[in-house]
Amino acid sequence: MKILVIEDEKALSESITGYLSVHEYKCETAGDYQSAIEKIEYNSYDCILLDITLPGGDGLKILEQIKEDNKPDGVLIISARNSLDDKIKGLNLGADDYLPKPFHLSELNARIAAIIRRKNFDGNSIIRFENLCVDTQKKSVTVKDKVVELTKKEYELLLYFVSNKKRLISKDAIAEHLWGNEMGGNFDFIYTHIKNLRKKLMDAGDADYIKSVYGMGYKFTCQ
């Protein structure tokens, strides 16, 4: 899962990203208004942590831009501005939650997980697709109640497919979601991870849900 932390306090930003990375989130950061706008313009995130007091602009304007662009990214406002007016305005603009500073990182993690569940899985932590079952809290996968041992990247890839089932997903989108801009257009890693994931699911007795669409990408579907 991919998180954008928009926060100008460097120590807090590093603390948040360090904690979330341990919990297997891939984190990017933006420390001012302009860099945040550039990030959200060219990337998609499972959740955006948004400080509304930023150098160079108002964080609520970023939220307005996200909603104007019809981006599906979840938004959690984190701010020392704890007035009722700020909270109401942020929620009315489309934020998914509001967490005043200071906060415990464990609570932040729980709220992020809740937003992602609501956005991607209708609020459920258990996702089922045919014979496949993914437990997002335990980060476990079973097929017909048989545990399937996946690597971290294989699990992230499967979760991304399940989150976008029956949709065409480009190789670029998969690479950007799982590795950011680190791969530089090299899709060999994608082919390897998909091959391994497909084999493990089928060896466990599942169908081959990962369909290749020539020249375009992949679909996760039972059809």
Residue pairs with C-beta under 8 A, 6 or more apart in sequence:
1 24
1 25
1 26
1 46
1 47
1 116
1 156
1 159
2 25
2 26
2 27
2 28
2 43
2 44
2 45
2 46
2 177
2 180
3 20
3 25
3 26
3 27
3 28
3 45
3 46
3 47
3 48
3 49
3 112
4 27
4 28
4 29
4 30
4 36
4 39
4 40
4 43
4 45
4 47
4 48
4 49
4 73
5 13
5 16
5 17
5 20
5 27
5 28
5 29
5 30
5 49
6 29
6 30
6 36
6 39
6 48
6 49
6 50
6 51
6 54
6 59
6 62
7 13
7 16
7 29
7 30
7 31
7 49
7 51
7 78
8 31
8 32
8 51
8 53
8 54
8 55
9 51
10 31
12 101
13 29
13 31
15 105
16 27
16 49
16 105
16 108
17 27
17 29
19 105
19 108
19 109
20 27
20 109
20 112
21 27
23 109
24 139
24 152
24 156
25 112
26 178
26 180
28 39
28 43
28 45
28 180
30 36
30 38
30 39
31 55
32 54
32 55
32 56
32 57
33 54
33 55
33 56
33 57
33 58
33 59
33 61
33 62
34 56
34 57
36 50
36 54
36 59
36 62
37 57
37 62
37 65
40 48
40 62
40 65
40 66
40 69
40 71
40 73
41 69
43 176
44 71
44 72
44 73
44 176
44 177
45 73
45 74
46 73
46 74
46 116
46 119
46 120
47 73
47 74
47 75
47 76
47 96
47 112
47 115
47 116
47 119
48 66
48 73
48 74
48 75
48 76
49 76
49 78
49 108
49 112
50 59
50 62
50 63
50 75
50 76
50 77
50 78
50 95
51 59
51 77
51 78
51 79
52 58
52 59
52 60
52 63
52 77
52 79
52 81
52 86
52 90
53 59
53 79
53 80
53 81
54 62
59 77
59 79
60 89
60 90
60 93
63 75
63 77
63 90
63 93
63 94
63 95
64 93
66 73
66 75
66 94
67 93
67 94
72 119
74 96
74 112
74 115
74 116
74 118
74 119
75 94
75 95
75 96
76 95
76 96
76 97
76 98
76 99
76 108
76 111
76 112
76 115
77 87
77 90
77 95
77 97
77 98
77 99
78 99
78 100
78 101
78 103
78 108
79 86
79 98
79 100
79 101
80 100
80 101
82 100
82 101
87 98
90 98
91 98
96 115
96 118
96 119
97 111
97 114
97 115
99 107
99 108
99 111
113 136
113 137
116 136
117 123
117 124
117 125
117 136
120 163
121 127
121 136
121 163
125 135
125 136
125 137
126 133
126 134
126 135
126 136
127 133
127 134
127 136
127 162
128 134
129 162
129 165
129 209
129 220
129 222
130 206
130 207
130 209
130 222
131 143
131 144
131 205
131 206
131 207
132 141
132 142
132 143
132 162
132 201
132 206
132 209
133 141
133 142
133 143
133 145
134 140
134 141
134 158
134 159
134 162
135 141
135 142
136 159
139 155
140 147
141 147
141 148
141 150
141 155
141 158
142 148
143 201
143 204
143 205
143 206
144 204
144 205
144 206
146 204
146 205
148 200
148 201
148 204
149 200
150 158
150 197
150 200
151 196
153 178
153 193
154 193
154 196
154 197
154 200
156 178
157 174
157 178
157 193
157 194
157 197
158 197
158 201
160 169
160 174
160 177
160 178
161 169
161 209
161 210
161 218
161 220
162 220
164 220
165 220
165 221
166 219
166 220
166 221
166 223
167 219
167 220
168 213
168 216
168 217
168 218
168 219
169 217
169 218
169 219
169 220
170 216
170 217
171 187
171 190
171 217
171 218
173 217
174 190
174 217
174 218
175 183
175 185
175 187
175 189
175 190
179 189
183 189
194 210
194 218
197 210
198 208
198 210
201 208
201 209
202 208
207 222
209 220
209 221
209 222
210 218
210 219
210 220
211 218
211 219
211 220
211 221
212 218
213 219
